[in-house]
Amino acid sequence: MKRVFILIVVLICTQNMSAQLFSKEKVQNLQNFDKPRFSYGYILGFNNYDFNFDYTADASDTDIIHKSSFGFNVGLLGNLRINDYLDLRLEPMVIFNTRNLKFSGPQFTSSFESDREVNSTYVHVPLLLKISTKRINNIKPFIIGGVSTSINLSSNQNNPDDNSQGQFRMKTNTNYYEIGFGIDLYLYYFKFTPSIRGVFAMSDELVKDKDLNSPYTSTIDKMSTRGVFINFTFQ
């Protein structure tokens, strides 16, 4: 009799689990979570920044090796609900990243001359439009895009020294456009949102050396940041 009772309990539990995992209709967590007009959260994530170089017409021998690297992001989220499918989001973040440049050519005879480490600390502020699908049980996919601006606290823009003294300089303020996608996961106690987003600078970020014939900057027509964010949002 005891074995029969245990078997019945196991069958009931299995049936309930199957209903949750495989049925079209599941028990929804946080059913009214998206109803308020305003909501807030925080962001943790990773970034991978790189440079895109456009060279001048006489730069056939120029070769700048640029290595991207992973950094990290931390920030806040402010969300304005427009309707069930549209949200306007403000995501101020602090971003840390390091990139490495190597200038090649016979004029560079040592690593001090050829190698530049570009450390960046950004205050990054995107304004984004989130376009979501209809919620499917406890998930809601979305695409997101918009514009952003940043202040590079490590830009060296106003540094009187340039590459001749080992200082690589960038502009402090940059504007970007961003586009990406993600998925809202409605857990039992909170909403968790992983997302991936491309970030592309819209302007030239290079501060050229004082020497117009500098081997570092004279052959560069435009230098702009491009990057990828992998963010995890908690609300």
Buried (B, 14 or more C-beta within 10 A) or exposed (E): EEEEEEEEEEEEEEEEEEEEEEEEEBEEBBEEBBEEEEBEBEBEBBBBBBBEBEBEEEBEEBEBEBEBEEBEBEBBBEBEBEEEBEBBBBBBBBBBBBBEBBBEBEEBEEEEBBBBEBBBBBBBBBEBBBEBBEBEBBEBBBBBBBBBBBEBEBBBEEEEEBBEEEBBBBBBEBEBBBEBBBBBBBEEEEBBBEBEBBBEBEEBBBBBBEEEEBBBBBBBEBBBBBBBBBBBBEB
